[in-house]
Amino acid sequence: MTIAIIGGSGLSQLPELKVTDKIIVDTPWSKSPASIITGELNKTNIVFLPRHGDSHTIPPHKINYRANIWALKKIGVKKIISVNSVGGITKLMNPNSIIVPNQVIDYTYGRGNTFYEEELENVKHIDFTMPYSETLRNQLIEAARVIKLKIHKKGVYGVTQGPRLETAAEISKLEKDGCNVVGMTGMPEAALAKELEVDYACCGLVVNWAAGKDSETITMDIIEKNLKNGLKDIKQLIYEVVKNPY
Ligand code: HPA
């Protein structure tokens, strides 16, 4: 079982997954153990972890990112594909687009964002120049080509604290910083995976125009409608990527 999918908003379940087990993993990072689903998808054994919980009740700033990544590492996961819903900032990032970002900017705070905190023999700094695994990103890009799904092959994912959406001025600032999309769950997940040397790539589904990028107010209705549409493509992409190791 080497590949894990971390499901984001709207992806608390993978209906096509033939569930074989639910694994409860104790970690040093949480009182309650992380629960992880294992199963078969397209004849490949995979692990599925819904980041917001089975019934989508854990908000982005309350997710125990350390426990999740630690648990995946502990059961032998070598690759993580993370699905994140995001808002579109730059021109081409309209709702229903899919992006496999190659860079991230972290605007979050107060989240447990490292495993290197206590009882250290020495201070450790990981290289995070390239936050995502290029190998895994290329597998996603190749899978998209095979199924003829148009995706954005790179871009910058700005990760905000949430749970509120941003102000228009905040989005202008993110745009000036170079962000193409904005979401709330991409960090510290990517950095924690890197700390534990697990390959990690993100698959971002644009579910709304970011604040101030459209005249409409951002409503949960808009987000949910776009999620429903876009997740069909995301699922196709996941099914393809797990089918072939490339
Ligand atoms: N901002 C932050 N996170 C998000 C958004 C957004 O506009 N859409 C989906 N997740």
py3Dmol code that shows the C-alpha trace and the ligand (Angstrom):
import py3Dmol

protein = """\
ATOM      1  CA  MET A   1       0.000   0.000   0.000  1.00  0.00           C
ATOM      2  CA  THR A   2       2.182   2.815  -1.127  1.00  0.00           C
ATOM      3  CA  ILE A   3      -0.163   5.457  -2.506  1.00  0.00           C
ATOM      4  CA  ALA A   4      -2.539   7.567  -0.467  1.00  0.00           C
ATOM      5  CA  ILE A   5      -5.209   9.993  -1.529  1.00  0.00           C
ATOM      6  CA  ILE A   6      -6.050  12.761   0.908  1.00  0.00           C
ATOM      7  CA  GLY A   7      -9.544  13.899   0.057  1.00  0.00           C
ATOM      8  CA  GLY A   8     -10.592  17.492   0.602  1.00  0.00           C
ATOM      9  CA  SER A   9     -13.941  19.291   0.591  1.00  0.00           C
ATOM     10  CA  GLY A  10     -16.572  17.235  -1.180  1.00  0.00           C
ATOM     11  CA  LEU A  11     -14.295  14.217  -1.253  1.00  0.00           C
ATOM     12  CA  SER A  12     -14.993  12.540   2.075  1.00  0.00           C
ATOM     13  CA  GLN A  13     -15.630   9.299   0.255  1.00  0.00           C
ATOM     14  CA  LEU A  14     -14.497   7.625  -2.935  1.00  0.00           C
ATOM     15  CA  PRO A  15     -17.559   5.648  -4.025  1.00  0.00           C
ATOM     16  CA  GLU A  16     -15.583   3.505  -6.473  1.00  0.00           C
ATOM     17  CA  LEU A  17     -13.175   2.419  -3.748  1.00  0.00           C
ATOM     18  CA  LYS A  18     -13.727  -1.203  -2.721  1.00  0.00           C
ATOM     19  CA  VAL A  19     -13.073  -0.734   0.987  1.00  0.00           C
ATOM     20  CA  THR A  20     -11.059  -3.543   2.553  1.00  0.00           C
ATOM     21  CA  ASP A  21     -10.227  -2.168   5.972  1.00  0.00           C
ATOM     22  CA  LYS A  22     -10.276   0.768   8.326  1.00  0.00           C
ATOM     23  CA  ILE A  23      -6.954   1.184  10.081  1.00  0.00           C
ATOM     24  CA  ILE A  24      -6.653   3.003  13.369  1.00  0.00           C
ATOM     25  CA  VAL A  25      -3.172   4.416  13.869  1.00  0.00           C
ATOM     26  CA  ASP A  26      -1.826   5.853  17.099  1.00  0.00           C
ATOM     27  CA  THR A  27       0.488   8.802  16.596  1.00  0.00           C
ATOM     28  CA  PRO A  28       2.418  11.000  19.011  1.00  0.00           C
ATOM     29  CA  TRP A  29       0.536  13.996  17.619  1.00  0.00           C
ATOM     30  CA  SER A  30      -3.022  13.355  18.717  1.00  0.00           C
ATOM     31  CA  LYS A  31      -4.994  11.960  21.634  1.00  0.00           C
ATOM     32  CA  SER A  32      -7.341  10.093  19.338  1.00  0.00           C
ATOM     33  CA  PRO A  33      -5.886   7.829  16.659  1.00  0.00           C
ATOM     34  CA  ALA A  34      -6.095   8.704  12.979  1.00  0.00           C
ATOM     35  CA  SER A  35      -8.503   6.515  11.064  1.00  0.00           C
ATOM     36  CA  ILE A  36      -7.528   5.573   7.556  1.00  0.00           C
ATOM     37  CA  ILE A  37      -9.457   3.655   4.941  1.00  0.00           C
ATOM     38  CA  THR A  38      -7.751   1.084   2.761  1.00  0.00           C
ATOM     39  CA  GLY A  39      -9.208  -0.371  -0.375  1.00  0.00           C
ATOM     40  CA  GLU A  40      -8.872  -1.233  -4.001  1.00  0.00           C
ATOM     41  CA  LEU A  41      -9.263   1.344  -6.721  1.00  0.00           C
ATOM     42  CA  ASN A  42      -8.854   0.337 -10.328  1.00  0.00           C
ATOM     43  CA  LYS A  43      -7.144  -2.890  -9.191  1.00  0.00           C
ATOM     44  CA  THR A  44      -4.601  -0.966  -7.119  1.00  0.00           C
ATOM     45  CA  ASN A  45      -4.469  -1.046  -3.347  1.00  0.00           C
ATOM     46  CA  ILE A  46      -4.671   2.468  -2.039  1.00  0.00           C
ATOM     47  CA  VAL A  47      -5.169   4.341   1.186  1.00  0.00           C
ATOM     48  CA  PHE A  48      -7.771   7.060   1.533  1.00  0.00           C
ATOM     49  CA  LEU A  49      -7.809   9.715   4.206  1.00  0.00           C
ATOM     50  CA  PRO A  50     -10.596  12.304   4.225  1.00  0.00           C
ATOM     51  CA  ARG A  51      -8.850  15.332   5.730  1.00  0.00           C
ATOM     52  CA  HIS A  52     -12.053  16.946   7.022  1.00  0.00           C
ATOM     53  CA  GLY A  53     -13.181  13.688   8.679  1.00  0.00           C
ATOM     54  CA  ASP A  54     -15.673  11.045   7.532  1.00  0.00           C
ATOM     55  CA  SER A  55     -18.596  13.431   7.770  1.00  0.00           C
ATOM     56  CA  HIS A  56     -16.793  16.630   6.802  1.00  0.00           C
ATOM     57  CA  THR A  57     -16.807  18.268  10.227  1.00  0.00           C
ATOM     58  CA  ILE A  58     -13.160  19.290  10.784  1.00  0.00           C
ATOM     59  CA  PRO A  59     -12.428  22.839   9.526  1.00  0.00           C
ATOM     60  CA  PRO A  60      -9.066  23.580   7.834  1.00  0.00           C
ATOM     61  CA  HIS A  61      -7.413  25.186  10.879  1.00  0.00           C
ATOM     62  CA  LYS A  62      -8.429  22.289  13.159  1.00  0.00           C
ATOM     63  CA  ILE A  63      -7.147  19.449  11.012  1.00  0.00           C
ATOM     64  CA  ASN A  64      -4.420  17.488  12.757  1.00  0.00           C
ATOM     65  CA  TYR A  65      -2.046  17.582   9.794  1.00  0.00           C
ATOM     66  CA  ARG A  66       0.798  16.051  11.803  1.00  0.00           C
ATOM     67  CA  ALA A  67      -1.226  13.051  12.961  1.00  0.00           C
ATOM     68  CA  ASN A  68      -2.492  12.431   9.413  1.00  0.00           C
ATOM     69  CA  ILE A  69       0.907  12.533   7.723  1.00  0.00           C
ATOM     70  CA  TRP A  70       2.581  10.614  10.546  1.00  0.00           C
ATOM     71  CA  ALA A  71      -0.066   7.877  10.348  1.00  0.00           C
ATOM     72  CA  LEU A  72       0.317   7.555   6.572  1.00  0.00           C
ATOM     73  CA  LYS A  73       4.084   7.261   6.886  1.00  0.00           C
ATOM     74  CA  LYS A  74       3.723   4.699   9.663  1.00  0.00           C
ATOM     75  CA  ILE A  75       1.618   2.353   7.531  1.00  0.00           C
ATOM     76  CA  GLY A  76       4.125   2.517   4.692  1.00  0.00           C
ATOM     77  CA  VAL A  77       2.724   5.161   2.339  1.00  0.00           C
ATOM     78  CA  LYS A  78       5.343   6.429  -0.107  1.00  0.00           C
ATOM     79  CA  LYS A  79       3.258   8.815  -2.226  1.00  0.00           C
ATOM     80  CA  ILE A  80       0.446  11.183  -1.341  1.00  0.00           C
ATOM     81  CA  ILE A  81      -1.901  12.814  -3.807  1.00  0.00           C
ATOM     82  CA  SER A  82      -3.706  15.604  -2.069  1.00  0.00           C
ATOM     83  CA  VAL A  83      -7.003  16.940  -3.371  1.00  0.00           C
ATOM     84  CA  ASN A  84      -7.718  20.538  -2.369  1.00  0.00           C
ATOM     85  CA  SER A  85     -10.540  22.847  -3.338  1.00  0.00           C
ATOM     86  CA  VAL A  86      -9.303  26.342  -4.113  1.00  0.00           C
ATOM     87  CA  GLY A  87     -10.441  29.765  -5.282  1.00  0.00           C
ATOM     88  CA  GLY A  88      -9.211  31.109  -8.613  1.00  0.00           C
ATOM     89  CA  ILE A  89      -7.176  34.330  -8.537  1.00  0.00           C
ATOM     90  CA  THR A  90      -5.525  34.771 -11.930  1.00  0.00           C
ATOM     91  CA  LYS A  91      -7.246  35.002 -15.294  1.00  0.00           C
ATOM     92  CA  LEU A  92      -7.157  31.371 -16.404  1.00  0.00           C
ATOM     93  CA  MET A  93      -8.154  29.921 -13.037  1.00  0.00           C
ATOM     94  CA  ASN A  94     -11.881  29.933 -13.614  1.00  0.00           C
ATOM     95  CA  PRO A  95     -14.159  27.638 -11.591  1.00  0.00           C
ATOM     96  CA  ASN A  96     -13.907  23.969 -12.621  1.00  0.00           C
ATOM     97  CA  SER A  97     -10.244  24.365 -13.634  1.00  0.00           C
ATOM     98  CA  ILE A  98      -7.777  21.885 -12.222  1.00  0.00           C
ATOM     99  CA  ILE A  99      -4.264  22.874 -11.226  1.00  0.00           C
ATOM    100  CA  VAL A 100      -1.248  20.812 -10.228  1.00  0.00           C
ATOM    101  CA  PRO A 101       0.737  23.579  -8.529  1.00  0.00           C
ATOM    102  CA  ASN A 102       4.519  23.555  -8.443  1.00  0.00           C
ATOM    103  CA  GLN A 103       4.890  26.200  -5.736  1.00  0.00           C
ATOM    104  CA  VAL A 104       3.181  27.200  -2.533  1.00  0.00           C
ATOM    105  CA  ILE A 105       3.124  30.269  -0.286  1.00  0.00           C
ATOM    106  CA  ASP A 106       2.144  29.643   3.316  1.00  0.00           C
ATOM    107  CA  TYR A 107       0.001  32.340   4.974  1.00  0.00           C
ATOM    108  CA  THR A 108      -1.274  30.058   7.746  1.00  0.00           C
ATOM    109  CA  TYR A 109      -0.450  30.468  11.424  1.00  0.00           C
ATOM    110  CA  GLY A 110      -0.815  28.568  14.680  1.00  0.00           C
ATOM    111  CA  ARG A 111      -0.924  25.164  13.033  1.00  0.00           C
ATOM    112  CA  GLY A 112       1.333  22.321  14.128  1.00  0.00           C
ATOM    113  CA  ASN A 113       3.639  22.719  11.166  1.00  0.00           C
ATOM    114  CA  THR A 114       6.694  20.582  11.912  1.00  0.00           C
ATOM    115  CA  PHE A 115       7.730  17.264  13.394  1.00  0.00           C
ATOM    116  CA  TYR A 116      11.012  18.817  14.494  1.00  0.00           C
ATOM    117  CA  GLU A 117       9.874  20.536  17.635  1.00  0.00           C
ATOM    118  CA  GLU A 118      10.942  18.800  20.825  1.00  0.00           C
ATOM    119  CA  GLU A 119      13.565  16.360  22.050  1.00  0.00           C
ATOM    120  CA  LEU A 120      15.824  17.224  19.149  1.00  0.00           C
ATOM    121  CA  GLU A 121      19.402  16.134  18.957  1.00  0.00           C
ATOM    122  CA  ASN A 122      20.001  19.043  16.628  1.00  0.00           C
ATOM    123  CA  VAL A 123      17.941  21.633  14.797  1.00  0.00           C
ATOM    124  CA  LYS A 124      16.796  20.418  11.406  1.00  0.00           C
ATOM    125  CA  HIS A 125      15.766  22.438   8.331  1.00  0.00           C
ATOM    126  CA  ILE A 126      14.363  20.690   5.271  1.00  0.00           C
ATOM    127  CA  ASP A 127      14.988  22.017   1.768  1.00  0.00           C
ATOM    128  CA  PHE A 128      11.588  23.246   0.558  1.00  0.00           C
ATOM    129  CA  THR A 129      12.712  25.023  -2.614  1.00  0.00           C
ATOM    130  CA  MET A 130      10.484  22.671  -4.613  1.00  0.00           C
ATOM    131  CA  PRO A 131       7.633  21.886  -2.237  1.00  0.00           C
ATOM    132  CA  TYR A 132       6.060  19.144  -4.341  1.00  0.00           C
ATOM    133  CA  SER A 133       7.430  15.913  -5.765  1.00  0.00           C
ATOM    134  CA  GLU A 134       8.180  16.549  -9.435  1.00  0.00           C
ATOM    135  CA  THR A 135       7.883  12.805 -10.131  1.00  0.00           C
ATOM    136  CA  LEU A 136       4.390  12.664  -8.703  1.00  0.00           C
ATOM    137  CA  ARG A 137       3.380  15.936 -10.346  1.00  0.00           C
ATOM    138  CA  ASN A 138       4.496  14.516 -13.677  1.00  0.00           C
ATOM    139  CA  GLN A 139       2.462  11.368 -13.042  1.00  0.00           C
ATOM    140  CA  LEU A 140      -0.620  13.517 -12.531  1.00  0.00           C
ATOM    141  CA  ILE A 141       0.154  15.540 -15.652  1.00  0.00           C
ATOM    142  CA  GLU A 142       0.675  12.359 -17.680  1.00  0.00           C
ATOM    143  CA  ALA A 143      -2.547  10.832 -16.352  1.00  0.00           C
ATOM    144  CA  ALA A 144      -4.425  13.996 -17.374  1.00  0.00           C
ATOM    145  CA  ARG A 145      -2.936  13.763 -20.881  1.00  0.00           C
ATOM    146  CA  VAL A 146      -4.025  10.122 -21.192  1.00  0.00           C
ATOM    147  CA  ILE A 147      -7.626  10.857 -20.219  1.00  0.00           C
ATOM    148  CA  LYS A 148      -7.600  14.100 -22.252  1.00  0.00           C
ATOM    149  CA  LEU A 149      -8.321  16.273 -19.270  1.00  0.00           C
ATOM    150  CA  LYS A 150      -7.189  19.871 -19.558  1.00  0.00           C
ATOM    151  CA  ILE A 151      -5.272  20.954 -16.470  1.00  0.00           C
ATOM    152  CA  HIS A 152      -2.898  23.728 -15.460  1.00  0.00           C
ATOM    153  CA  LYS A 153       0.470  22.060 -15.108  1.00  0.00           C
ATOM    154  CA  LYS A 154       1.976  24.565 -12.718  1.00  0.00           C
ATOM    155  CA  GLY A 155       1.162  27.580 -10.611  1.00  0.00           C
ATOM    156  CA  VAL A 156       1.405  28.997  -7.129  1.00  0.00           C
ATOM    157  CA  TYR A 157      -0.995  27.907  -4.390  1.00  0.00           C
ATOM    158  CA  GLY A 158      -1.422  30.484  -1.603  1.00  0.00           C
ATOM    159  CA  VAL A 159      -2.619  28.846   1.607  1.00  0.00           C
ATOM    160  CA  THR A 160      -4.628  31.016   3.998  1.00  0.00           C
ATOM    161  CA  GLN A 161      -5.754  30.305   7.538  1.00  0.00           C
ATOM    162  CA  GLY A 162      -9.516  30.328   7.129  1.00  0.00           C
ATOM    163  CA  PRO A 163     -12.094  29.279   7.900  1.00  0.00           C
ATOM    164  CA  ARG A 164     -13.398  32.592   6.596  1.00  0.00           C
ATOM    165  CA  LEU A 165     -12.793  33.456   2.982  1.00  0.00           C
ATOM    166  CA  GLU A 166     -10.447  36.339   2.188  1.00  0.00           C
ATOM    167  CA  THR A 167     -11.125  40.046   1.699  1.00  0.00           C
ATOM    168  CA  ALA A 168     -10.722  41.498  -1.795  1.00  0.00           C
ATOM    169  CA  ALA A 169      -7.613  43.342  -0.580  1.00  0.00           C
ATOM    170  CA  GLU A 170      -6.097  40.130   0.752  1.00  0.00           C
ATOM    171  CA  ILE A 171      -6.624  38.493  -2.615  1.00  0.00           C
ATOM    172  CA  SER A 172      -4.976  41.500  -4.367  1.00  0.00           C
ATOM    173  CA  LYS A 173      -2.006  41.035  -2.064  1.00  0.00           C
ATOM    174  CA  LEU A 174      -1.838  37.309  -2.809  1.00  0.00           C
ATOM    175  CA  GLU A 175      -2.009  38.087  -6.525  1.00  0.00           C
ATOM    176  CA  LYS A 176       0.884  40.546  -6.204  1.00  0.00           C
ATOM    177  CA  ASP A 177       2.789  37.842  -4.345  1.00  0.00           C
ATOM    178  CA  GLY A 178       2.348  35.618  -7.397  1.00  0.00           C
ATOM    179  CA  CYS A 179      -0.424  33.288  -6.243  1.00  0.00           C
ATOM    180  CA  ASN A 180      -2.664  31.806  -8.929  1.00  0.00           C
ATOM    181  CA  VAL A 181      -5.062  30.065  -6.565  1.00  0.00           C
ATOM    182  CA  VAL A 182      -5.956  30.272  -2.886  1.00  0.00           C
ATOM    183  CA  GLY A 183      -7.035  27.559  -0.473  1.00  0.00           C
ATOM    184  CA  MET A 184      -6.844  26.656   3.198  1.00  0.00           C
ATOM    185  CA  THR A 185      -5.509  23.123   3.451  1.00  0.00           C
ATOM    186  CA  GLY A 186      -2.313  22.879   1.388  1.00  0.00           C
ATOM    187  CA  MET A 187      -0.041  23.742   4.319  1.00  0.00           C
ATOM    188  CA  PRO A 188       1.494  22.539   6.526  1.00  0.00           C
ATOM    189  CA  GLU A 189       0.575  19.217   4.872  1.00  0.00           C
ATOM    190  CA  ALA A 190       3.105  19.528   2.034  1.00  0.00           C
ATOM    191  CA  ALA A 191       5.953  20.484   4.384  1.00  0.00           C
ATOM    192  CA  LEU A 192       5.157  17.684   6.832  1.00  0.00           C
ATOM    193  CA  ALA A 193       5.222  15.131   4.010  1.00  0.00           C
ATOM    194  CA  LYS A 194       8.588  16.501   2.937  1.00  0.00           C
ATOM    195  CA  GLU A 195       9.906  16.251   6.491  1.00  0.00           C
ATOM    196  CA  LEU A 196       9.021  12.553   6.509  1.00  0.00           C
ATOM    197  CA  GLU A 197      10.329  12.081   2.962  1.00  0.00           C
ATOM    198  CA  VAL A 198       6.974  11.055   1.500  1.00  0.00           C
ATOM    199  CA  ASP A 199       6.405  12.125  -2.132  1.00  0.00           C
ATOM    200  CA  TYR A 200       3.560  14.619  -2.176  1.00  0.00           C
ATOM    201  CA  ALA A 201       1.681  16.419  -4.949  1.00  0.00           C
ATOM    202  CA  CYS A 202      -1.439  18.526  -4.941  1.00  0.00           C
ATOM    203  CA  CYS A 203      -4.392  18.478  -7.247  1.00  0.00           C
ATOM    204  CA  GLY A 204      -6.339  21.717  -6.853  1.00  0.00           C
ATOM    205  CA  LEU A 205      -9.929  22.039  -7.992  1.00  0.00           C
ATOM    206  CA  VAL A 206     -11.088  25.613  -8.500  1.00  0.00           C
ATOM    207  CA  VAL A 207     -14.566  25.967  -6.998  1.00  0.00           C
ATOM    208  CA  ASN A 208     -15.081  29.749  -7.029  1.00  0.00           C
ATOM    209  CA  TRP A 209     -13.524  33.008  -8.135  1.00  0.00           C
ATOM    210  CA  ALA A 210     -11.522  34.335  -5.201  1.00  0.00           C
ATOM    211  CA  ALA A 211     -12.831  37.396  -3.328  1.00  0.00           C
ATOM    212  CA  GLY A 212     -13.123  40.486  -5.525  1.00  0.00           C
ATOM    213  CA  LYS A 213     -12.474  38.566  -8.752  1.00  0.00           C
ATOM    214  CA  ASP A 214     -16.121  38.354  -9.657  1.00  0.00           C
ATOM    215  CA  SER A 215     -19.106  40.589  -9.003  1.00  0.00           C
ATOM    216  CA  GLU A 216     -20.991  37.773  -7.303  1.00  0.00           C
ATOM    217  CA  THR A 217     -20.826  37.126  -3.560  1.00  0.00           C
ATOM    218  CA  ILE A 218     -19.112  33.816  -2.861  1.00  0.00           C
ATOM    219  CA  THR A 219     -21.806  31.503  -1.571  1.00  0.00           C
ATOM    220  CA  MET A 220     -21.668  27.902  -0.403  1.00  0.00           C
ATOM    221  CA  ASP A 221     -24.161  27.185  -3.199  1.00  0.00           C
ATOM    222  CA  ILE A 222     -21.665  28.310  -5.847  1.00  0.00           C
ATOM    223  CA  ILE A 223     -18.848  26.378  -4.192  1.00  0.00           C
ATOM    224  CA  GLU A 224     -20.888  23.210  -3.823  1.00  0.00           C
ATOM    225  CA  LYS A 225     -22.185  23.349  -7.392  1.00  0.00           C
ATOM    226  CA  ASN A 226     -18.664  23.686  -8.788  1.00  0.00           C
ATOM    227  CA  LEU A 227     -17.345  21.039  -6.422  1.00  0.00           C
ATOM    228  CA  LYS A 228     -19.932  18.582  -7.654  1.00  0.00           C
ATOM    229  CA  ASN A 229     -19.056  19.228 -11.292  1.00  0.00           C
ATOM    230  CA  GLY A 230     -15.297  19.326 -10.847  1.00  0.00           C
ATOM    231  CA  LEU A 231     -14.978  16.292  -8.631  1.00  0.00           C
ATOM    232  CA  LYS A 232     -16.046  14.084 -11.541  1.00  0.00           C
ATOM    233  CA  ASP A 233     -12.865  15.133 -13.362  1.00  0.00           C
ATOM    234  CA  ILE A 234     -10.716  14.853 -10.252  1.00  0.00           C
ATOM    235  CA  LYS A 235     -11.953  11.309  -9.663  1.00  0.00           C
ATOM    236  CA  GLN A 236     -11.197  10.327 -13.277  1.00  0.00           C
ATOM    237  CA  LEU A 237      -7.715  11.727 -12.819  1.00  0.00           C
ATOM    238  CA  ILE A 238      -7.168   9.818  -9.588  1.00  0.00           C
ATOM    239  CA  TYR A 239      -8.459   6.571 -11.094  1.00  0.00           C
ATOM    240  CA  GLU A 240      -6.021   6.946 -13.970  1.00  0.00           C
ATOM    241  CA  VAL A 241      -3.052   7.904 -11.851  1.00  0.00           C
ATOM    242  CA  VAL A 242      -3.451   4.938  -9.488  1.00  0.00           C
ATOM    243  CA  LYS A 243      -3.924   2.556 -12.440  1.00  0.00           C
ATOM    244  CA  ASN A 244      -0.516   3.176 -13.927  1.00  0.00           C
ATOM    245  CA  PRO A 245       2.580   3.799 -11.903  1.00  0.00           C
ATOM    246  CA  TYR A 246       4.122   5.439 -15.077  1.00  0.00           C
TER     247      TYR A 246
END
"""
ligand_1 = """\
10
HPA
N -10.330 30.997 -0.521
C -9.758 30.138 0.334
N -10.003 28.835 0.313
C -10.858 28.373 -0.610
C -11.487 29.224 -1.522
C -11.207 30.611 -1.467
O -11.730 31.428 -2.245
N -12.282 28.433 -2.293
C -12.117 27.162 -1.851
N -11.253 27.112 -0.834
"""
view = py3Dmol.view(width=600, height=400)
view.addModel(protein, "pdb")
view.setStyle({"model": 0}, {"cartoon": {"style": "trace"}})
view.addModel(ligand_1, "xyz")
view.setStyle({"model": 1}, {"stick": {}})
view.zoomTo()
view.show()
